[in-house]
Amino acid sequence: MDSVAISAELALSILVIFGVIWIAFGWWLGRNNRTIDDFMLAGRNVGFAFASATAMATWITSNTTLVAPQLTYQFGIWGMIGYSLAALGLILFAPMAKRIKALMPHGYTCGDFIRKRYGFGAWIVFLIVSLCYAFGWLVSLGMAGGILLSSLSGLEYFWGMSAILVICIAYTLLGGLKAVIATDFVQTIIILAGVVLIAWIGISDIGLETIYTSVNEKSPQLLDLLFPAAIMFLFNNIFFGIGEIFHSNVWWSRAFAFKKDVGQKAFLTSGLLWLPIPIVTGFIALAAFSLDVYPASADMIGPLIAAQILGKVGAVFVFIVVFSALASSLDSLLAATSDLLTKDIYKGLVRKQATDLELFRFSKMAILIIGLVTWVLCIPKLTTLGSLLNFTGAFVASTIFPIVFGLYFKRLNGVAAALAMAIGTLCGLVGYFTIGFYVAALIACAVSLIICLVGMALVNQRYSWQQLQSED
C-alpha cells in the first residue's frame, strides 16, 4: 500500500486548501445572518435543488463511504444490499416532512414536537436518546476522518480527526444552516462523480468475473444468500436507517427549513438517488480478495481498495471524495445538535425567557461545545465505525413508532411513548451485548411497537393537533 498512498504533507495540504475554501464560503454565506431563524433554519426558504442535495449529501456519510465497504467485506452481498435499503428512511420520511411542516409551521426541532405532543416526561427520555445517538454519530464521523488520513497517507489518526473536526466546526459556526446546505450541494457533486469513477475503473481493470472467482475461492460465505448473520443485519439495518432519520433533528430541521411543498419531493428524490450508492461503494470491498489487500481494521477497506485501483493520483481523488462525504454529514449534525441544545435544553430547561439574540449567541457557543466534546471522545478510538454506529441503533429504533403514531394518530399518550422509547432502548442494548450488533435495532423497534400498541389499547387519548401550532 505504501506505493500508492499519498504523502502526509500532501494530505495536510489538501485539508488546508479545502479548509480555507469551506471556511471562507461559510463566512460569506453567514454574513447576513441576523436572527435565530436565519442561523438555525436558513430563513425557512430552501428550494428544491438545494433541499434534495443537502438531504442526499448528509446521508452519504462515513456509513456510506467507509462502513458500507466494511460490512460488505464482513457480510458480502447482503452487506451492500442491506446498507442500500437505508434509503427507505429518506423515502418514508418524505410524506412525514410534509405533515411536519403543516402541523408545526413555527417549529424548530424534533424536541418541540415530542414536548408538545407527549409532555415533559417523554420529552426528557427523547432528548437523552437523541443526544446519545447524535454524539455516537459525531464520534463516528470524527473517527472516520482520522481513519481516512491514516489509511491513505500514513498520517497519524489524531491529526486527521482533529483537522476535519476543526474545519467543519469553523464554517458551521460562521454560516449556520445556510453554509451547511450550500456546501452540501457542492459536496454532492464531488461525491457522485467520485463514486461513479471509482466503480467504473474498478470493474474495467479487475473485471466482474475475476472478483467473483476470487471471493468464491477465498471467502465463499460472502456470496451465500442464506448467510444467517447477514440476513439479520439486512433487516436490522432497515429499521436502524428508518429510526435514524425519523427521530433525528438533522432531518426535522430540514423539514422546517424547506419551502412549503418542497420537503416531500426533496426527500423522495434524495432517497431514490442515494439508493445505489452503498451498493457501489460496498462492491469495492469485494475486490480485496483479487488484489490481496487485507486491512489491519475492516473499516479501512474502502479507501485502501480505491487507492490501490487508482494509484497515487487516485488516492488524492479518493481522499477528496471521502472528505466531502464526511464534511457533508458532520456539519449537518453539528448544526442540528446545537439546535437541540439551544431550543430544548437552554430555552426549554435553563432560560425559558431567553430572547432571540440570546438564542442566536448560545447556538454558536453550542457548536463549539459539541465540537470540543466530540474531539475528546474521538481521541481513544475505542472501537470500529461499524460497531459504534450499530450501538446507536438500539436508541434510534425505539423512537420510530412513538413518532409515527404521534404524527398520524391521536390516541398514543405521553406515558406509553416514554416507556416505549426507554424500555425499547434498554432491550435493544441487551440484545446488542448478548446476541450481536445486528439485532439491536430489531429488538428495540419490536419492543417499542408492542408498548405503543398496548398503550393505545388501554388509554383512548384524544389529542388536539392545534396544540402543535403555537410558536413557543
C-alpha positions in Angstrom: 0.0 0.0 0.0 3.0 2.3 0.6 3.5 2.6 -3.2 0.1 4.2 -3.7 -0.5 6.2 -0.5 -0.3 9.9 -0.7 2.3 11.7 1.5 1.4 13.1 4.8 2.4 16.6 3.5 0.1 16.3 0.5 -2.8 15.2 2.7 -2.3 18.1 5.0 -2.1 20.5 2.0 -5.4 19.2 0.7 -7.0 19.7 4.1 -5.6 23.2 4.4 -6.9 24.2 0.9 -10.3 22.7 1.4 -10.5 24.1 4.9 -9.7 27.7 3.7 -12.3 27.4 0.9 -15.1 26.0 3.1 -14.5 28.4 6.0 -14.4 31.4 3.7 -17.6 30.1 2.0 -19.2 29.7 5.4 -18.3 33.2 6.4 -19.7 34.7 3.1 -23.0 32.7 3.4 -23.5 33.6 7.0 -22.6 37.3 6.9 -26.2 38.3 6.7 -27.5 36.0 9.5 -29.3 38.2 11.9 -32.0 36.0 13.6 -32.2 32.6 15.0 -34.4 31.5 12.1 -31.6 32.6 9.7 -28.9 30.7 11.6 -30.8 27.6 12.5 -33.2 27.2 9.6 -31.7 29.2 6.7 -34.7 31.6 6.8 -37.1 28.6 6.2 -36.8 29.3 2.5 -34.7 26.5 1.0 -35.7 25.5 -2.6 -35.9 22.1 -4.2 -32.4 21.8 -5.7 -30.6 22.7 -2.5 -33.1 20.7 -0.4 -32.5 17.5 -2.4 -28.7 17.9 -2.4 -28.4 18.5 1.3 -30.6 15.5 2.2 -28.6 13.3 -0.1 -25.2 14.6 0.9 -26.0 14.3 4.6 -27.0 10.7 4.2 -23.8 10.0 2.2 -21.5 9.9 5.2 -18.8 7.7 6.8 -21.5 5.0 6.8 -21.7 5.0 3.0 -18.1 5.6 2.1 -16.3 3.6 4.9 -18.8 1.4 6.7 -20.7 0.1 3.6 -17.4 -1.4 2.3 -16.6 -2.7 5.8 -19.9 -4.5 6.1 -19.7 -5.9 2.6 -16.2 -7.2 3.5 -17.8 -8.9 6.5 -21.2 -9.9 5.3 -20.9 -9.9 1.5 -23.9 -9.4 -0.8 -26.4 -8.7 2.0 -24.0 -6.2 3.5 -24.2 -3.9 0.5 -27.9 -4.5 -0.2 -28.7 -4.0 3.5 -27.0 -0.7 3.5 -28.7 0.5 0.4 -32.1 -0.2 2.0 -31.3 2.6 4.4 -32.7 4.8 1.6 -36.1 3.7 2.8 -35.6 6.1 5.7 -35.4 9.1 3.3 -38.2 7.8 1.1 -40.6 7.2 4.0 -39.7 10.5 5.7 -40.9 12.3 2.5 -44.6 12.4 3.4 -43.8 12.9 7.1 -41.8 16.0 6.2 -44.9 17.5 4.5 -47.0 16.7 7.6 -44.4 18.1 10.0 -44.3 21.4 8.1 -48.2 21.6 8.1 -48.6 20.7 11.8 -45.7 22.8 13.1 -45.2 25.8 10.8 -43.3 27.6 13.5 -41.3 24.5 14.8 -37.6 24.4 15.3 -36.6 20.9 16.5 -37.9 17.4 16.8 -37.8 18.0 20.5 -40.5 20.7 20.0 -42.8 18.0 18.7 -42.2 15.5 21.4 -42.7 18.1 24.2 -46.0 19.4 22.8 -47.3 16.0 21.7 -46.4 13.9 24.7 -45.4 16.2 27.6 -42.3 16.6 29.8 -41.5 13.0 30.7 -41.4 11.7 27.2 -39.5 14.8 26.1 -36.7 14.1 28.6 -36.5 10.5 27.5 -36.4 11.5 23.9 -33.7 14.1 24.5 -31.5 11.5 26.2 -32.0 9.1 23.3 -31.5 11.7 20.6 -28.3 13.2 22.2 -26.8 9.7 22.7 -27.3 9.0 19.1 -26.1 12.4 18.0 -22.8 12.1 19.8 -22.4 8.5 18.6 -22.7 9.6 15.0 -20.5 12.7 15.6 -17.8 10.5 17.1 -18.0 8.0 14.2 -17.6 10.9 11.7 -14.5 12.3 13.6 -13.1 8.8 13.8 -13.7 8.3 10.1 -11.7 11.5 9.4 -8.7 10.1 11.3 -9.1 6.6 9.7 -9.2 8.2 6.2 -5.9 10.1 6.7 -4.1 7.2 8.4 -5.1 4.6 5.7 -4.4 6.8 2.7 -1.4 8.8 3.8 0.0 7.2 6.9 -0.6 10.5 8.8 -1.4 9.8 12.5 -5.1 9.2 13.3 -5.2 12.1 15.8 -4.2 14.8 13.4 -6.6 13.7 10.6 -9.5 13.5 13.1 -8.6 16.9 14.6 -8.2 18.7 11.2 -11.6 17.6 9.8 -13.5 18.5 13.0 -11.9 22.0 13.2 -12.8 22.7 9.5 -16.4 21.6 9.9 -16.9 23.4 13.2 -15.4 26.6 11.8 -17.6 27.0 8.7 -20.8 25.8 10.5 -20.1 28.3 13.3 -19.7 31.1 10.7 -22.6 30.3 8.4 -25.1 28.2 10.2 -27.6 26.0 8.2 -27.1 28.2 5.1 -23.4 27.2 5.0 -24.3 23.6 5.7 -26.8 23.4 2.8 -24.7 25.3 0.3 -21.5 23.2 0.9 -23.6 20.1 0.8 -24.7 21.0 -2.7 -21.1 21.2 -3.9 -20.1 18.1 -1.9 -22.9 16.1 -3.5 -21.4 16.8 -7.0 -18.0 15.7 -5.9 -19.2 12.6 -4.2 -21.4 11.4 -7.1 -18.6 12.0 -9.6 -16.1 10.1 -7.4 -18.2 7.1 -6.7 -19.1 6.6 -10.4 -15.4 7.0 -11.5 -14.0 4.6 -8.8 -16.6 1.9 -9.6 -16.2 2.2 -13.4 -12.4 1.9 -13.2 -12.5 -1.0 -10.7 -14.9 -3.0 -12.9 -12.9 -2.3 -16.0 -9.4 -3.0 -14.6 -10.2 -6.1 -12.5 -13.4 -7.5 -14.1 -16.5 -8.9 -12.5 -15.6 -12.5 -13.3 -12.2 -12.1 -11.6 -13.8 -10.5 -8.5 -16.4 -13.3 -8.3 -13.9 -16.1 -8.7 -11.6 -14.7 -6.0 -14.4 -14.2 -3.5 -15.8 -17.6 -4.2 -12.4 -19.2 -3.6 -11.2 -17.2 -0.5 -14.4 -16.3 1.3 -17.5 -18.1 -0.3 -19.8 -17.2 2.6 -19.9 -13.6 1.3 -21.8 -14.8 -1.7 -24.2 -17.0 0.3 -27.7 -15.5 0.3 -28.5 -17.7 3.3 -25.7 -16.3 5.5 -27.7 -16.1 8.8 -25.8 -13.1 10.4 -26.0 -11.2 7.1 -29.8 -11.7 6.8 -30.3 -10.5 10.4 -28.1 -7.5 9.5 -30.3 -6.8 6.5 -33.5 -6.4 8.5 -31.7 -4.7 11.4 -30.3 -2.1 9.1 -33.7 -1.3 7.6 -35.1 -0.3 11.0 -31.8 1.3 12.0 -31.9 3.6 9.0 -35.6 4.4 9.4 -35.1 5.2 13.1 -32.0 7.4 12.4 -34.0 9.7 10.1 -37.4 9.6 11.7 -36.1 10.8 15.1 -33.1 12.9 14.3 -33.1 16.7 14.3 -30.8 16.7 11.3 -33.9 15.8 9.2 -36.6 17.6 11.2 -34.6 20.9 10.9 -34.6 20.4 7.1 -38.4 19.8 7.1 -38.8 23.1 8.9 -36.2 24.9 6.7 -37.5 23.8 3.3 -40.1 25.9 1.5 -43.7 24.8 1.7 -44.4 21.8 -0.6 -40.6 21.2 -1.2 -39.9 18.7 1.6 -41.8 15.7 0.3 -40.4 16.0 -3.2 -36.8 16.7 -2.0 -36.7 13.7 0.4 -38.2 11.3 -2.1 -35.7 12.4 -4.8 -32.7 12.2 -2.5 -33.7 8.7 -1.3 -34.0 7.3 -4.8 -30.7 8.9 -5.8 -29.0 7.6 -2.7 -30.2 4.0 -3.1 -27.5 2.6 -5.4 -24.5 4.4 -3.8 -23.9 1.9 -0.9 -24.0 -0.9 -3.4 -21.3 0.8 -5.5 -19.1 1.7 -2.5 -19.7 -1.7 -0.9 -18.9 -3.6 -4.1 -15.4 -2.1 -4.0 -14.6 -4.2 -0.9 -15.1 -7.5 -2.8 -12.1 -6.6 -4.9 -9.9 -7.0 -1.8 -9.6 -10.8 -2.5 -8.5 -10.2 -6.1 -5.9 -7.6 -5.1 -4.7 -9.4 -1.9 -5.4 -6.4 0.2 -6.0 -7.3 3.9 -6.5 -4.2 6.1 -5.5 -4.1 9.7 -9.0 -2.9 10.5 -12.1 -3.7 8.4 -13.3 -0.1 8.3 -10.2 0.8 6.3 -11.0 -1.5 3.4 -12.9 1.1 1.2 -10.1 3.7 0.9 -7.4 1.1 0.7 -9.0 -0.7 -2.3 -9.9 2.6 -4.1 -6.4 3.9 -3.7 -4.9 0.5 -4.9 -7.1 0.6 -8.0 -6.5 4.2 -8.9 -2.9 4.7 -7.8 -1.4 7.8 -6.3 -3.4 10.3 -8.3 -6.5 8.2 -7.4 -5.6 8.2 -3.8 -5.8 12.0 -3.8 -9.2 11.8 -5.5 -10.5 9.2 -3.0 -9.3 11.4 -0.2 -11.3 14.4 -1.5 -14.4 12.3 -2.1 -14.4 10.8 1.3 -13.6 14.1 3.0 -16.6 15.7 1.2 -18.8 12.8 2.4 -17.6 13.2 6.0 -18.0 17.0 5.9 -21.5 16.9 4.4 -22.7 14.9 7.4 -20.5 16.3 10.2 -21.6 19.9 9.5 -25.3 18.9 9.4 -25.1 17.1 12.7 -23.2 19.9 14.4 -25.9 22.3 13.4 -28.8 20.0 14.3 -27.4 19.0 17.7 -26.7 22.7 18.6 -30.3 23.4 17.8 -31.4 20.8 20.3 -29.1 22.2 23.0 -30.3 25.8 22.2 -34.0 25.3 21.9 -34.7 22.3 24.1 -32.0 22.4 26.8 -31.1 26.1 27.1 -34.5 27.7 26.3 -36.6 24.7 27.5 -34.9 24.0 30.8 -32.4 26.7 31.7 -33.7 30.1 30.5 -37.2 29.9 29.3 -37.4 33.7 28.7 -34.3 33.8 26.5 -34.5 36.4 23.7 -33.9 35.7 20.1 -30.5 37.4 20.3 -29.5 35.3 23.3 -30.5 32.1 21.5 -28.6 33.2 18.4 -25.4 33.7 20.5 -25.9 30.5 22.5 -26.4 28.5 19.3 -22.9 29.4 18.2 -21.5 28.6 21.7 -23.3 25.2 21.5 -21.5 24.3 18.2 -18.1 24.9 19.9 -19.1 22.9 23.0 -20.4 20.0 20.8 -17.2 20.1 18.7 -14.9 20.0 21.7 -16.8 17.1 23.4 -16.7 15.2 20.1 -13.0 15.8 19.7 -12.3 14.4 23.2 -14.4 11.3 22.7 -12.7 10.6 19.3 -9.2 10.6 20.7 -9.1 7.0 22.2 -10.6 5.3 19.0 -12.0 2.5 21.2 -13.9 0.6 18.5 -14.6 0.3 14.8 -17.0 2.6 12.9 -19.5 -0.3 12.3 -19.7 -1.3 15.9 -20.1 2.3 17.1 -22.9 3.1 14.7 -24.8 -0.1 15.3 -24.6 0.5 19.1 -26.7 3.6 18.5 -29.3 1.5 16.6 -30.9 0.4 19.9 -31.5 4.1 20.7 -33.0 5.3 17.4 -35.2 2.3 16.5 -37.1 2.7 19.8 -38.4 6.1 18.6 -39.9 5.0 15.3 -43.4 4.2 16.4 -43.8 6.9 19.0 -43.0 9.4 16.3 -45.1 7.8 13.5 -48.1 7.2 15.8 -47.7 10.7 17.3 -47.8 12.4 13.9 -50.8 10.5 12.5 -52.9 9.2 15.4 -54.3 11.0 18.4 -54.6 8.0 20.8 -51.0 7.5 22.0 -50.3 9.3 25.2 -47.0 10.5 26.8 -46.6 7.7 29.4 -46.8 5.0 26.7 -44.5 6.9 24.4 -41.9 7.4 27.1 -42.0 3.8 28.2 -41.7 2.7 24.5 -38.6 4.7 24.0 -36.9 3.9 27.3 -37.7 0.1 27.5 -37.2 -0.3 23.8 -33.7 1.2 24.0 -32.7 -0.9 27.0 -33.9 -4.1 25.4 -32.0 -3.2 22.2 -28.8 -2.7 24.2 -29.3 -6.0 25.9 -29.6 -7.7 22.5 -26.5 -5.8 21.3 -24.3 -7.1 24.0 -25.8 -10.6 24.4 -26.5 -11.6 20.8 -24.8 -9.2 18.4 -24.9 -5.7 16.9 -27.1 -7.0 14.0 -30.2 -7.4 16.3 -30.1 -4.2 18.4 -32.4 -2.1 16.3 -34.7 -5.0 15.5 -35.3 -5.7 19.2 -35.7 -2.1 20.2 -38.2 -1.5 17.4 -40.3 -4.6 18.2 -40.5 -3.8 21.9 -41.3 -0.2 21.3 -44.1 -1.1 18.9 -45.7 -3.6 21.4 -45.7 -1.0 24.2 -47.2 1.7 21.9 -50.0 -0.7 20.8 -50.7 -1.7 24.4 -50.8 1.9 25.4 -53.2 2.9 22.7 -55.5 -0.1 23.6 -55.6 0.8 27.3 -55.9 4.6 27.0 -58.0 6.4 24.4 -56.5 9.8 24.4 -57.9 12.4 22.0 -55.1 14.8 21.3 -55.8 18.1 19.6 -53.4 19.0 16.7 -53.9 22.7 17.4 -51.5 22.3 20.3 -48.7 21.9 17.8 -49.4 25.3 16.2 -48.0 27.6 18.9 -44.7 29.5 18.4 -43.3 28.9 21.9 
